[in-house]
Amino acid sequence: MSLNIGLDIGGTKIAGAVVDEHGHVVARGRRSTDRGAEAVASTCADLVRELAVHRQIAGVGMAVAGFVDATGSHVSYGTNLGLQDEPMKLRMESLIDYPVVLDNDANAAAWGEYRFGAGQGYDHILAITVGTGIGGGIIIGRRMLRGAYGFAAEIGHIRMVKNGPQCGCGNKGCWEMYASGNALLRAGRALVASGTPHAAKLRATCDDDPAKLKGKSITALAKEGDPACRELLEDLGSWVGVGAASMVAVLDPEVIVVGGGVVEAGDLLLDSARRSFRRNLTARGHRPEAQFIPATLGNDAGMIGAAALAAELLQAVDAVVPGAAGSTPATSTAFSTANKATTSTTKKTAQSTPTQATAPSGRGRRSTQGDA
Ligand SMILES: [Zn+2]
């Protein structure tokens, strides 16, 4: 049985799991972390050592909240973790005796859903994670889209409204300013502040103080049928659908896998997203429509995806460098060499690196559409 460790590294905590070749979590752990490269790496290494006790671990995948460069070696920028141009792969491999694969957390979550979750059996997937903001992962032709520099799929920052609300990215009116947990909270607070009797139940949850309002109160009341809160979720879903229609005009995926905390609202949000998506879809009536499906791995998607990326890269390296697989420091060297190949002209090798990860072929197709 092949086991890999997947780490999901967020702003304040690190979640880790030992994942088998079927995407099942066989053990898990958790740590809180401070900001900065040293703190993040030593906490990750500590968690890996704990999870690896009495287990044969092949590799470690790290899903980082931040931009990871296209070679998978550096965290270019991770604002919540205090990381900038940080050679995290090398730093980690100096602390543990396993090869390390580095990727962005939204990419890893998308890969997890693609390999073992809602996206299984599809070759062209747009994954949208509606959390505090919007995260995205794009898999086209069984390959992760990373772009030239690793900055692709930042879908939350496509511009929806000129001069809209200020976004943390520096622009105004980004998609995530309208379709995210933060956007839902902002709309709810405005409703509470208006003092409308229509939102009496919502106002009661926070003693009429907009600052005390919690996003989950909106979802809970909507589920109970409260009309004001249902409207808030429908508005949010509508924005999800509008943005998804624009993404589909570019990418033409088979499915749109929607995950993230807001998705707990289920069809209250997804039905509205589907309606708005259809209304805004280009060439509708002339094309197969991508289906909206809820993600199935929940908070484990990032860890499972990161472990899968590590497993797949390790297999690819093993194929290129005979006898490279295993958990010796020599493997780390092989990994580094393979990662460098992303910048070489050897296209075949580059395609096996995380820059353009591909899943093993030969899986059954669920859809009859797509490429031939
Ligand atoms: Zn933005």
Boltz pocket constraint, residues with backbone or C-beta under 6 A from the ligand:
constraints:
  - pocket:
      binder: B
      contacts: [[A, 156], [A, 157], [A, 167], [A, 168], [A, 169], [A, 170], [A, 171], [A, 174]]
      max_distance: 6.0
